[in-house]
Amino acid sequence: MNNEAKQPASNTANSSDAWADFWSGTHSIYVNARHMRVHYERIADDLARLIAGRRASHGTPLVLDWGCGDALNAPALVGFCRELWLYDGVGAVQSRIAARFAGAKGIRVLNDADWQSLAPASLDMIIVVSVAQYLSRADLETLMDRFRTVLKSDGEVIFADIIPPHVSMAADIGSLLGTGLTNGFFFAACIGLAKTFFSEYRRIRATAGFSCYEADDFAGMLTRHGFTAERIRNNVGFNKQRMTFRARPKS
Ligand SMILES: C[S@@+](CC[C@H](N)C(=O)[O-])C[C@H]1O[C@@H](n2cnc3c(N)ncnc32)[C@H](O)[C@@H]1O
């Protein structure tokens, strides 16, 4: 449900660094505080169901939210987890969440060194929501290998909000405006769309690229990196044209 209205109709070469720079500055992806809160409440509901399912089948999991952003959903999720670890690869975001969750029970914010030194086979579950579009294909594949290493052999990764190339600009605009209408930020959504139209975001999408994947392509990539891939029917979040996958290490 992010304000991502201007995507090209195909997968393009993507510069992860340009996107990391974008996310380290100020932006209007969330059109106001209410939009941000509604967004995180929605993904908290969807992720809580997935983590609770994992808890029922395998016991209470140690969960890493990779690319967690501002993680306003963390307090709603922590009760489903043995511990909830948060990591975002963008330094400014890392600093914000470290300050927000300092001393929070059951929540640990990882810095880059923590993430890079995680022990093999240490995590039960990794969730990655709305991040793949900002990574180059090569960087995403490297990340899949790293996940394969730090995940337990019976663990799982949830990749959510994967964008297929055919999802239209109109669908994204409709999703944002519809959510704004139902949740009391319609006019802010209109202004946010206008701002995005003239923003760095649009320029970076045009120049650095934006990674979109067909379902078969994404599943195939997971398979090549040592996972079995299962498409989950409902995407995490408001945008039901995007996709969620559950990946489990192949035995
Ligand atoms: C759309 S937000 C998703 C945040 C959260 N997972 C959610 O669903 O609301 C994308 C996140 O990916 C991170 N990110 C963007 N580009 C990145 C890159 N090239 N490398 C690592 N992280 C990146 C940003 O810092 C941001 O927090």
The ligand as a Gaussian input file, in Angstrom:
#p B3LYP/6-31G(d) Opt

LIG

0 1
 C        8.914000       0.079000       1.644000
 S       10.003000       0.012000       3.019000
 C        9.438000      -1.456000       3.799000
 C        9.476000      -1.345000       5.285000
 C        8.696000      -2.445000       5.996000
 N        9.241000      -3.749000       5.721000
 C        7.250000      -2.377000       5.575000
 O        6.743000      -3.300000       4.955000
 O        6.621000      -1.366000       5.848000
 C       11.519000      -0.515000       2.257000
 C       12.670000      -0.699000       3.263000
 O       13.768000      -1.254000       2.569000
 C       14.952000      -0.589000       2.955000
 N       15.785000      -0.506000       1.747000
 C       15.498000       0.175000       0.622000
 N       16.478000       0.029000      -0.268000
 C       17.386000      -0.784000       0.306000
 C       18.635000      -1.313000      -0.155000
 N       19.081000      -1.034000      -1.360000
 N       19.303000      -2.120000       0.680000
 C       18.820000      -2.424000       1.910000
 N       17.653000      -1.944000       2.385000
 C       16.945000      -1.132000       1.578000
 C       14.538000       0.803000       3.377000
 O       15.407000       1.344000       4.361000
 C       13.136000       0.607000       3.884000
 O       13.071000       0.510000       5.281000

